């Protein structure tokens, strides 16, 4: 068995195969593309003859078994090359046909056309045994779908160019000898393509010596539900695609009396449609999968045929030209796109060891459907014409039947095996999402770049353009030998909204294998994305010697809500001397938001000279537990900018809270023990209590004030811990803490005021004391 090619040899082989496809496409267009149909129509061929001519194209598929027999004695490349040279030489009779027509022997000329085309497709069928193995061999790797589509793009681009050249040559009323020149050029390029094939490496042979008969292949395919379903869909796609595209030429020529040159020009726009769908498929297939694109192409093919049913007879020449241009473009965009992506889907559906045998079945399906469809369509049109129907109406009836069959295809496609593809709805969202399309573009550039700085820049751009389609590419970059690239890749992964199972496993593997480097980033991502399956692993790593990893594991556990592990974190933080690990542990307490952690946090402040940033983190963690961090953070920033302003900031908070009370309940003096009366006393008492606590470090009044807060407004642990904290001489020395407690008390007064207003409580006359003026 041949070994896989090295990247260099694979690239070189692909270059040769690309050049082969250039010559092959030129040969096809100048020999058996639309040119041979136009030539036959010039010779007054009937619809039945055109159907037969198109059917012969599909007869080639029936000679694949003969090609397989030859593989037992000759190499695949040898058969492929010899058959391609022979098929070009077999078209020599067409060089004589124009001269027979000049002699008035149109029947002989048509017979020579049939003879040459038959030889061409028989030898082509023999050589096609090498098509799938060679293409599969060269399309190995993660860019399989993209490369296969690239081949189609090359063929279509060259075919479009050749069609344009033919359109210019034929013009409105070309002399018949011009066809001889065109056919001669096609023969020369065909021979050149066969010679080029000899330079392509021999693909891997199938393992095992077991002989498989064709009927055994059919039996195996039909016994597999996914393959059986695909075979039915492929038969219908081949039939509708072959008939619709072949007879649209006759439709243009006979119904609208378009010249050979104009029909060739329409074919150029058809080639443009194929080129565009090829570019779309190349861009998307490796990201969203083959199935949704296959469905989309069939839908486009269906839409292309609908105008035929409603286009009015007797339209202006300009309208006809625009209509036929659209028709050729959309029909080729849809149906040739469907044929191309069907092959990509098929190659992903079957195992590699059955590629040769199943490839025969694949082309047999095309042969059966194309041959039967073309012959029946030709006979059907001639029958309708014989019954007196106009060609205009006859073609409408034909395309109604094709539309009905296309609807059947769409129904069947819904049950196809996804093969890892996105659901159709999700694929549509990607196609119309600027963010996802930009992410795909960035990933394509990332795959092509060899510059480390550009690689980092692209990863940065992917971070700013988060898309689920980027996960696979980012995970590959997360294995880069450069640390900077790995970090950027992980950062971009963190920006994604969701992770799949593969990404989760990769991140958990990273935190095990890469301590001291990227493990802590992966731990952070697991926590940010709520990967609960990582909890056991994160618990183990909370005591890692890699303090960054340990800290991120602790924070991740807090984000995952692992409250059972919180007491262990308290012990870890209590023992460690590492300030960074302490800070991260303190941050975790803030995330947990448990009042029981207040005591641990206050104990850290009681320690000997805790670092400034640790003190800040403790205060912020307490603010998070007290649910005031968003309001307190700007206040802390202002304090840190000028710590001498602590008294001013704290007293402003207390005064602002009292004014809020007054704005809601007024300045009336209340007596009694109603909620409003108690609130009134507490509102007046807050400012003196805060002043004594901030300026004189005396917390007795504030402690009493805290204990007066109603139970429904405060957690018992918070009330007890804070009422004692304001009395602790060791704690009140921390100005950050004094500012926090002053702000918290002011916040509680606002909450209390709002609660009483919501309860709808109003003072009774007995509660109101007379007053001589404002307090």
Secondary structure, DSSP 8 states (H G I E B T S, - for coil): ------HHHHHHHHHHHHHHHHHHHHHHHHHTSHHHHHHHHHTT--HHHHHHHHHHHHHGGGGHHHHHHHTTTS-HHHHHHHHHHHHHHGGGHHHHHHHHHHTT-HHHHHHHHHHHHHHHHHHHHHHGGGHHHHHHHHT-STTHHHHHHHHHHHHHHHHHHHHHHHHHHH-SS--THHHHHHHHHHHHHHHHHHHHHTTS------SS-----HHHHHHHHHHSHHHHHHHHHHHHHHHHHHHHHHHHHHIIIIIS---HHHHHHHHHHHHHHHHHHHHHHHHHHHHH-HHHHHHHHHHHHHHHHHHHHH--TT--HHHHHHHHHHHHHHHIIIIIHHHHHHHHHHHHHS-GGGHHHHHHHHHHHHHHHHHHHHHHHHHHHHHHHHTT--HHHHHHHHHHHHHHHHHHHHHHHTTS--TT---HHHHHHHHT-HHHHHHHHHHHHHHH---HHHHHHHHHHHHHS--GGGHHHHHHHTT-SSHHHHHHHHHHHHTSS---HHHHHHHHHHHHH-TTTTHHHHHHHHHHTT-GGGHHHHHHHTT-SSHHHHHHHHHHHHHTT-GGGHHHHHHHHHH---HHHHHHHHHHHHHHT-GGGHHHHHHHHHSSS--HHHHHHHHHHHHHHTT-HHHHHHHHHHHHH-GGGHHHHHHHHHHHHHHHHHHHH-S-EE-SSSHHHHHHHHHHHHHHHHHHHHHH---HHHHHHHHTS-GGGS-HHHHHHHHHHTT-HHHHT-HHHHHHHHHHHHHHHHHHHHHHHHHT----TTTEE--SS--
